[in-house]
Amino acid sequence: MTGLASALRTLATAAATLLAVTAASPTAQAKPEPKAPKGFVSLRSVDPTIIEEMRYTTPHNFVGVPVDGYRQPVCILTRPAAKALHRAQTKLLSRGYSLKVYDCYRPQRAVDHFVRWAKDLDDEAMKAEFYPHVDKSRLFADGYIAEKSGHSRGSTVDLTIVKLPAKDTRPYVPGEQLAPCYAPKADRFPDNSVDMGTGYDCFDTLSHTDDPRIQGVQRANRQLLKGLLGELGFVNLAEEWWHFTYKPEPFPDTYFDFPVARRSVAGH
């Protein structure tokens, strides 16, 4: 019995030593998530009146599933960009309108998710709504998907205008019948945005801000958004009526990868 007890004590000591070494090993410990630098804030902390409909936390986007890195539906931006949106919102509220953001800061891991999805030519679950006229094999060549995004630098935002009082937008039901994003407003997926001629993230030349086929009220709405934001330092991407970058960017050469979550900017 004495020999057995001694052997068991030896085994227990060896196991405890192995556990201690493993626990102390850097590879055994979870790597802490990166946080945003102090130059970033949640938009809601600067202007809580701006409507937030963060599409990539939901399955209603061109990928068809919530996107990597989007932990919570919170708009994160660099402080100067957020303050400029607040000034734009003040002007719009006086006219009975509000801004609505669809996407703000975008982590690099989300861009990587887009790239993986674009390379999977068999996954076309959302084609009927978001890219009906575009062959998926052309998404890179035509500039709809890229390996880097200005959103990851923190001063780019996708947004629209909503007439107040804002109507509720019903949730998307995965698997429901899809309508083309360029269809008449009454026929495409309901959105409380004013009519911009296409839905958000519509991979089509009709999304080009100054496409000559967009006329009347739709063109006026686009020009209202572009003109208002342009006065406050935002530059529009000509291919996407919803896409604006605040200039000068505080982080013009850095592509961040902290998650979209409140904790990323806690205390800022």
C-alpha positions as CSV (number, residue, x, y, z in Angstrom):
1,M,0.0,0.0,0.0
2,T,2.9,2.3,0.8
3,G,4.4,1.8,-2.7
4,L,1.0,2.4,-4.3
5,A,0.4,5.6,-2.3
6,S,3.8,6.9,-3.2
7,A,3.2,6.2,-6.9
8,L,-0.1,8.0,-6.8
9,R,1.5,11.0,-5.1
10,T,4.1,11.1,-7.8
11,L,1.5,11.0,-10.6
12,A,-0.5,13.7,-8.9
13,T,2.5,16.0,-8.5
14,A,3.4,15.4,-12.2
15,A,-0.1,16.2,-13.3
16,A,-0.2,19.4,-11.2
17,T,3.1,20.5,-12.7
18,L,1.9,19.9,-16.2
19,L,-1.3,21.9,-15.5
20,A,0.6,24.8,-14.1
21,V,2.9,24.9,-17.1
22,T,0.0,24.7,-19.5
23,A,-1.9,27.4,-17.7
24,A,1.2,29.7,-17.8
25,S,1.8,28.9,-21.5
26,P,0.8,31.9,-23.8
27,T,-0.8,29.5,-26.3
28,A,-3.1,28.1,-23.6
29,Q,-4.5,31.5,-22.6
30,A,-7.2,33.2,-24.6
31,K,-5.9,36.1,-26.6
32,P,-7.6,39.3,-25.4
33,E,-9.8,41.1,-28.0
34,P,-8.3,44.3,-29.3
35,K,-10.0,47.6,-28.3
36,A,-10.5,50.8,-30.3
37,P,-7.9,53.5,-29.7
38,K,-9.1,56.6,-27.9
39,G,-9.9,58.4,-31.2
40,F,-13.0,56.2,-31.6
41,V,-16.5,56.6,-30.1
42,S,-19.9,55.2,-30.3
43,L,-22.1,57.4,-32.5
44,R,-24.9,57.2,-29.9
45,S,-22.7,58.8,-27.3
46,V,-22.3,61.9,-29.7
47,D,-25.8,62.0,-31.1
48,P,-28.5,59.5,-29.8
49,T,-31.1,60.8,-32.3
50,I,-29.5,59.3,-35.4
51,I,-31.3,56.1,-36.3
52,E,-29.0,53.0,-36.4
53,E,-29.9,50.0,-38.5
54,M,-26.7,48.0,-38.5
55,R,-27.3,45.6,-41.3
56,Y,-24.3,43.3,-40.9
57,T,-25.4,42.2,-37.4
58,T,-28.4,40.6,-39.2
59,P,-28.8,38.1,-42.0
60,H,-30.3,40.8,-44.3
61,N,-27.2,41.6,-46.3
62,F,-25.6,40.3,-49.5
63,V,-23.8,37.5,-47.5
64,G,-27.1,36.3,-46.0
65,V,-25.7,35.7,-42.4
66,P,-24.5,38.0,-39.6
67,V,-20.9,39.1,-40.6
68,D,-17.8,38.2,-38.6
69,G,-16.8,40.8,-36.1
70,Y,-20.3,42.4,-35.6
71,R,-21.0,41.5,-32.0
72,Q,-23.6,44.2,-31.3
73,P,-25.7,46.7,-33.4
74,V,-23.6,49.7,-32.5
75,C,-22.2,52.4,-34.8
76,I,-18.5,53.1,-34.0
77,L,-16.7,56.0,-35.8
78,T,-13.7,58.2,-35.2
79,R,-14.7,61.2,-33.1
80,P,-14.4,63.8,-35.8
81,A,-16.6,61.8,-38.2
82,A,-19.2,61.3,-35.4
83,K,-19.2,65.0,-34.6
84,A,-19.7,65.9,-38.2
85,L,-22.7,63.6,-38.5
86,H,-24.1,65.3,-35.4
87,R,-23.9,68.6,-37.2
88,A,-25.6,67.1,-40.3
89,Q,-28.3,65.6,-38.1
90,T,-29.1,69.0,-36.4
91,K,-29.7,70.5,-39.9
92,L,-31.9,67.6,-41.0
93,L,-34.0,67.5,-37.8
94,S,-35.0,71.1,-38.4
95,R,-36.4,70.0,-41.8
96,G,-38.3,67.0,-40.4
97,Y,-35.8,64.4,-41.4
98,S,-33.2,62.2,-39.7
99,L,-30.0,60.4,-40.7
100,K,-30.0,56.6,-40.6
101,V,-26.7,54.6,-40.6
102,Y,-26.4,51.1,-42.0
103,D,-22.7,50.5,-41.4
104,C,-19.9,52.5,-39.8
105,Y,-16.5,51.2,-38.7
106,R,-16.0,47.7,-40.1
107,P,-13.4,45.3,-38.7
108,Q,-10.9,43.7,-41.1
109,R,-12.2,40.3,-40.1
110,A,-15.6,41.3,-41.6
111,V,-13.8,42.3,-44.8
112,D,-12.1,38.9,-44.8
113,H,-15.6,37.3,-44.4
114,F,-16.8,39.2,-47.5
115,V,-13.7,38.0,-49.5
116,R,-14.3,34.4,-48.5
117,W,-18.0,34.6,-49.5
118,A,-17.2,36.2,-52.8
119,K,-14.8,33.4,-53.7
120,D,-17.5,30.8,-53.0
121,L,-19.3,31.0,-56.3
122,D,-21.9,28.4,-55.2
123,D,-23.3,30.6,-52.4
124,E,-25.8,32.9,-54.2
125,A,-28.6,32.8,-51.5
126,M,-29.0,36.6,-51.7
127,K,-28.3,37.2,-55.4
128,A,-32.0,37.9,-56.3
129,E,-32.0,41.0,-54.1
130,F,-28.5,42.4,-53.9
131,Y,-26.8,41.6,-57.2
132,P,-29.4,40.3,-59.8
133,H,-27.5,41.6,-62.8
134,V,-23.9,40.8,-61.7
135,D,-22.2,37.5,-62.2
136,K,-20.6,36.6,-58.8
137,S,-17.3,35.7,-60.5
138,R,-17.1,39.5,-61.4
139,L,-17.5,40.9,-57.9
140,F,-13.7,41.6,-57.5
141,A,-13.1,42.7,-61.1
142,D,-16.1,45.1,-61.0
143,G,-15.0,46.6,-57.6
144,Y,-17.9,45.5,-55.5
145,I,-15.7,43.4,-53.2
146,A,-12.1,44.2,-52.2
147,E,-9.5,42.9,-49.6
148,K,-9.4,46.2,-47.8
149,S,-12.1,48.7,-47.0
150,G,-12.0,52.3,-46.0
151,H,-14.6,51.4,-43.3
152,S,-11.9,49.7,-41.4
153,R,-10.1,53.0,-40.9
154,G,-13.1,54.3,-38.9
155,S,-14.2,57.4,-40.8
156,T,-16.4,55.9,-43.4
157,V,-20.1,55.5,-43.0
158,D,-23.0,54.1,-45.0
159,L,-26.2,56.0,-44.5
160,T,-29.5,57.4,-45.8
161,I,-32.2,59.9,-44.9
162,V,-35.5,59.1,-43.1
163,K,-38.7,61.2,-43.0
164,L,-39.9,61.8,-39.5
165,P,-41.7,60.4,-37.7
166,A,-39.8,57.3,-38.7
167,K,-41.9,54.3,-39.5
168,D,-40.8,50.9,-38.2
169,T,-39.0,48.6,-40.6
170,R,-40.1,45.0,-40.4
171,P,-37.4,42.4,-39.8
172,Y,-36.1,40.3,-42.6
173,V,-37.1,36.6,-42.4
174,P,-34.4,34.3,-43.7
175,G,-35.7,32.3,-46.7
176,E,-38.4,34.8,-47.7
177,Q,-38.8,35.7,-51.4
178,L,-36.4,38.4,-52.4
179,A,-37.1,41.4,-54.7
180,P,-34.4,43.1,-56.7
181,C,-32.7,46.1,-54.9
182,Y,-33.4,48.3,-58.0
183,A,-37.1,47.5,-58.1
184,P,-39.6,50.4,-57.4
185,K,-39.7,51.3,-53.8
186,A,-43.1,49.7,-53.2
187,D,-41.8,46.4,-54.6
188,R,-38.3,46.0,-52.9
189,F,-37.7,45.1,-49.3
190,P,-39.3,47.7,-47.1
191,D,-37.1,50.4,-45.7
192,N,-38.1,53.6,-43.9
193,S,-35.6,55.5,-45.9
194,V,-36.7,58.1,-48.4
195,D,-36.6,56.8,-52.0
196,M,-33.0,56.8,-53.2
197,G,-33.7,54.8,-56.4
198,T,-32.2,51.5,-55.1
199,G,-31.9,49.8,-51.7
200,Y,-28.7,49.8,-49.6
201,D,-25.8,47.6,-50.8
202,C,-27.3,47.3,-54.3
203,F,-24.5,45.9,-56.6
204,D,-25.7,47.7,-59.7
205,T,-24.7,50.7,-61.7
206,L,-28.0,52.3,-60.7
207,S,-26.4,52.8,-57.3
208,H,-23.9,55.3,-58.8
209,T,-24.8,58.5,-57.1
210,D,-25.1,60.5,-60.3
211,D,-26.4,57.8,-62.6
212,P,-28.5,59.7,-65.2
213,R,-31.3,57.2,-65.1
214,I,-32.1,58.3,-61.5
215,Q,-34.3,61.4,-61.8
216,G,-37.0,63.3,-60.0
217,V,-37.5,62.8,-56.3
218,Q,-35.0,60.0,-56.2
219,R,-32.2,62.2,-57.6
220,A,-33.2,65.1,-55.3
221,N,-32.9,62.8,-52.3
222,R,-29.5,61.7,-53.3
223,Q,-28.3,65.2,-53.9
224,L,-29.7,66.3,-50.5
225,L,-27.7,63.7,-48.7
226,K,-24.5,64.3,-50.8
227,G,-24.8,68.1,-50.5
228,L,-25.5,68.2,-46.8
229,L,-22.6,65.8,-45.9
230,G,-20.3,67.4,-48.5
231,E,-20.6,70.8,-46.6
232,L,-19.4,69.1,-43.4
233,G,-16.3,67.3,-44.8
234,F,-17.6,64.0,-46.1
235,V,-16.6,62.8,-49.6
236,N,-19.0,60.5,-51.4
237,L,-17.9,57.4,-53.3
238,A,-19.3,57.9,-56.8
239,E,-20.3,54.2,-57.2
240,E,-22.4,54.1,-54.0
241,W,-24.9,56.8,-53.1
242,W,-24.9,55.7,-49.4
243,H,-21.0,55.7,-48.9
244,F,-19.2,58.7,-47.4
245,T,-15.8,59.2,-45.9
246,Y,-14.9,62.1,-43.5
247,K,-11.8,64.0,-44.5
248,P,-9.2,64.4,-43.2
249,E,-9.2,60.9,-41.8
250,P,-7.5,60.6,-38.3
251,F,-6.2,57.1,-39.3
252,P,-5.6,57.3,-43.0
253,D,-3.3,54.3,-43.2
254,T,-4.5,51.9,-40.5
255,Y,-7.0,49.1,-41.0
256,F,-8.3,48.1,-37.5
257,D,-9.7,44.8,-36.4
258,F,-11.4,45.3,-33.0
259,P,-14.9,43.9,-32.9
260,V,-18.0,46.0,-33.3
261,A,-19.2,46.0,-29.7
262,R,-19.8,48.5,-27.0
263,R,-16.9,47.3,-24.9
264,S,-14.5,48.2,-27.8
265,V,-15.1,51.9,-27.0
266,A,-16.1,51.7,-23.3
267,G,-14.9,54.7,-21.5
268,H,-14.1,56.7,-24.6
